[in-house]
């Protein structure tokens, strides 16, 4: 169906009320009037479902939390829910993908790790993991660089606020208490093996250490693990990170869709565009881009590059020249290695494992 299921059910159930009247009219030798009533019901139901679809408000949290990144209505963006009505097949295909579930809020359908009263001991640290209703918790050492040397770290418990990953592993984030800055539980759940391992066993670096990567999602992960992520980092302790949608959604590869949706509320334009077969200029269809521009759509995340944008301006959008926004780094090229070292330093270059 190309309309919302809930709107369809409501409209057609309400319309059932006219069926007894239509049947009575037909039995009283007024078949024309009876059919007219039925036709009016069909037209009214269709009109109602169309109106409900195009005027559905964006899903936003009326009282967004202050201790984690949030999903908010972003200028020009409409979220994947608004794509579902006209593109049900594409929506369904995307919804089953790992891109969609790359970043999620915690819940019984999204948390894949073992929180069944588990105690995990790794590298002289003990992690207790459990679930309370819809919430997931961890008790662990307080990983802070200012903990006095020679003394055991104090224990602290925290609620899981955000998830990253759903294919091979899943990472869990908790609040730091500093604005929307979040930090990792420093153990990661491997899904195929159904086991907990240290974070540095899956994110390889030259030197291994047990830490929470505080703020990493806000300044790094948000760029490729969400749709239109905005870091909004004012300082080390002040991060107002927000996204148009958690996970890699439709608009990350097709560009902002609000103008596309508004234009296609006109049925005549929509069918004329489809019949012309030239594509719709209000949205980016990567399949219609030249091969190199197609690869740029994937390369905005699946590439080694240094982001020049400040999170607000000069952002890459599907269809753009990616090279105009960020240099692609080839680690077998001395020139780009030198440029990378100038930007990030030796540790970043030498720490790249493949």
N, C-alpha and C positions, 0 to 999 in steps of 0.2 A: 504494500500500500504506500502511496505517496503522501499520506496525511498522518497526523499523529493518531496513534491507536486510541488514546484516551478521549480525544475530541470526537473521533468517529463513533466510538461506542456510545458516548453520551447523546450525540445528535440522533443516531438511529434508534436508540431506545426511547427517546422522547417522541420520535416520529411514530412508534408503534401505537401510540394513543389514537392516531387517526385511522388505523386499519379497520376497526369495527364500523366506523362511520362509512368508509368507502365500500365495505362489504354490504352494508345495509342498502346503500344507494344502488348498487348493482342489482341486488335482489328485488328492489322496488322499481325495476325497469328504468333506471337512470344510469346506465353503464357509462355514458359519456361523462357525467358529473363525477362518478366514482373514480374513473381513470384520471380525471383532472385533479382530484384530491390526492391520489397517489403520486402523480407527477409533481404536484406542489410540494409534497413531503420530500421527495427525492431532491428537488431543487433546493429546498430550504436546508435540508441536512447537509448537502454538499457545500452550500454557501457558508453554513455555520462552521463546518470543519475547516474550510479554507480560511475564514476569518480568524478562527482560534489559532491556526498554525502561524499565519503571518504576523499576528499580534502577540505571540507568546513572549512574555518577558524573559530576559536573561536570568539564569539561576545564579544568584549571588547570596552570600551569607549576610543576613541582616545585622549581625553583630560579630564581625570577623575577629578572630583571636589576635592577640597582640604579641604572642610569644613564638610565632612561626611565620614563614612566608605564606601569603594568601593569594587566592584567585579572585581577581576583580575584573569588572568590565573595563576593557582597554579601548582607546579610541580606534575605530575602524575594524575592530575584531568582534566576532559574533559568537564564537565557540562552536564546537562540533555538533552540539545538540541541534542547532539550527540548520545544519547540513543534512541531517537525517531524513527530513520530510521529503525532499526532492531527490536525494541520492541514497536511497535505502541500501542498495547493494554495496556501494562503495563504503558507506558508513559501517555496515556489518563487517565487511572485510577488514577495515581499519580497527574496529572495536575488538576484533579477535587477535590483533597484532601485539607484539611486545613493545612497539613504539607507544601505543596508547597507555600501557601500564608501566612506563619507565619511571614516572613519579606519581605516587598516589597517597591519599590520606589513609591512615590505618583503619582497619575494620576486618571482620571475619572473612570477607571475600577477597581482601587484598594482602593480608599478612600471611606469608607462606612459611615463615620460620617456625621453629619449635619453641613455643612459649608455654608449654604444658608443665609448669612448675619445674623447669629445668635449672640445674646448677652446672655451670661450665667453668672449668679451671684451666687457664692458659697463661703461661709465662708468669707464674706466681701471683696471678690475679684471679679472683673468683667473681663470676657473674651469675646472678640469680634472675631468672626470667619467668614471668607469669602473666596471666590474663585475669582481669576483673571485669566481667560483663563485656562491653564493647572496647575496653581500654587494655593496652598492653604496656607492661612495666618492666623495668630493669633496676636491680640494685647492684652497684659496682663501686670500686674505689673511685674517689674523687680525683680524676686526672687533672692536676693543675701544676704548672711549673713552679709555683711558689710554695708547694708543700715542703716542709722542712726535711732536709736530708737525714736519714737514719731513723725516721719515725714512720710508722705505718700510715698510709693515706687514710683519711676519714672515709666512711662509707656514705653513699647518697643514693636515693632512689629517684627515678625520673620516668615520666610517661612518654611513650613513643608518639611523636608528632607528625612524622613524615617518613615515607618509604622511597627508596630508590632501587630499581631493578626488579625483574620478575622472570628472567629467562634462566640464567645460570646461577645467579646469586641475588641476595637481597640485603641492602644496607638500611639501618634504622637510625633515625635522627631524633634527638631530644632537644628540649629548650635549654638555652644557656642562662636565661634570666636577663640577658641584655637585649632588649628590643626583640626583633624577629630573627636574630642570629641563632642558628641551631648548630648542634654538634653531633658527631657519630657515636654510637656504641662501638667501641673499637674491636668488635668481633663481627664477622659477616657469616650469614647462613648460606651454605652451598646447597642448592635445591636438589640436584641429582643425587648427591651423596647423603643428603639429609644430615648435615653436621655443621657445627660451628667451628670457624677457624679464625685466626688473627687477621685483621684487616691487611696488614703488610704481607700476608701470604698470597693475596689476590691482586693488590695494587703494589707492584714490585718497585722497590727503590734500593739504592746502594746500601743504605744503612737502615736497619730494622729498628722500630721503636713502637711502643704502645701509646697511642694518643688518640684524641677525639676529633682531630681535624676541624676544630671549631671555626665556623664561618665559611668553610669550604663550599657548602652548597650555595650560600648566598653570593659568593663572588665567582665561582667556577662552574659548578654543576648546573646552575640555573640557566646558563647560556645554551646548553644542548639537551637538557633533560626536562625542558618545559617549552611552552609556546609563548613567544613574546615575553621572555623573562626580563625583568628590570631589577638590577642589583640594588640600586638606591642605597649605596653604602656611604654614609657620612663620616664614619670613623670606625675604629676597631670594635666599638661597643654600640654603635648606632647604625642598625641595618633595617631598612624598611622594605625588604624584598617582596616583590609581587609579580604575578604572572597573569597572562590572559587565560591560560589553562594549564593545569598540571599535566605532564606527559607531552609527548610529541603528537600533536593533534593535526587536524586537517589544514589549518591555516599556517602551520609552520612550513609546509611544502607548497601551498597554493597561495599564500599571502592573505592579507586581511580580506574578510568576506562580507563585511557590512554593506558596502556599495553593491556588491553582486546580488545580495539578498534583496536589497531595496529595488534594484532595477528589474529583477525577475518576479516581483509581485504583480507585474503586468503580464497576464497570460499571452496577449498578442505578441509582445516583444519576445517572450520566452520561446514560443513556437516558431516565430520567424527566425530567430537566431539558430534554433536547432535545424530547421529546414535548410538554411543557408549553408550550414556545414563549415563555417569559417572560424568557429570558436567564439567564445564570449570574452570581449575585451575587459570586462569588469572583474575577471578573476584570472589567475595564472594556472594554466594546465601544463604541467611539466612535460607531458607527452608531446605537446606541440612546440616545445622549445628546441633550438638547435642542440646537437648532442653535447657540446661543451657546456652550454648553459644548463642542460639537464644534470650533468655531473656536478655542477656548482650547487644545485639544490641539495644534493647529498653531502657534498664537500663542505658545506657550512658547518657541519658537525663531524663528519667522517673524514677529517683531514687534520694534519698537523700544521697549525697556523697560530699566529699571534694576533689577537683581536685588537684592532686599532680603535674601535668605537668606545665611547664612554658609557654605554648602556642606554643612552638617550638619543644620540644623534649618529648619523652616518652608519646606520644599521644596514646590513645586507637584507634584501628582500628577494624572494624567489623571482627569477628572471633577470636579476642584476648580474653584473660582472663581479664575481667574488674577489678577483685580484684587485679590484678598485677599493675594496674594503679591508682586506687583510692579506699579508704576504703568506703564501704557502711555503712551509719549511721542508726542504728535502735534506735529510741528515746524511746523504751521501754526496752533498754538494758543499764544498768548502766556503763558498760565498754566503750561502744561506745559513750555514752553521755559524759563521762569524757574525752575521746579523742577529741570529738568535741569541748568541752569547752576549752581544751588546745589550739586547733587550732583557734577557732573563738571567744571565750569568752562567758560569761553567757547571754549577751543580744541576741546573735544570736540563742542560744538554746531555751531560754525562749520566744523568739519572734516567734517561729514556730507555726502557727495556722493551724488546720486541719478541 
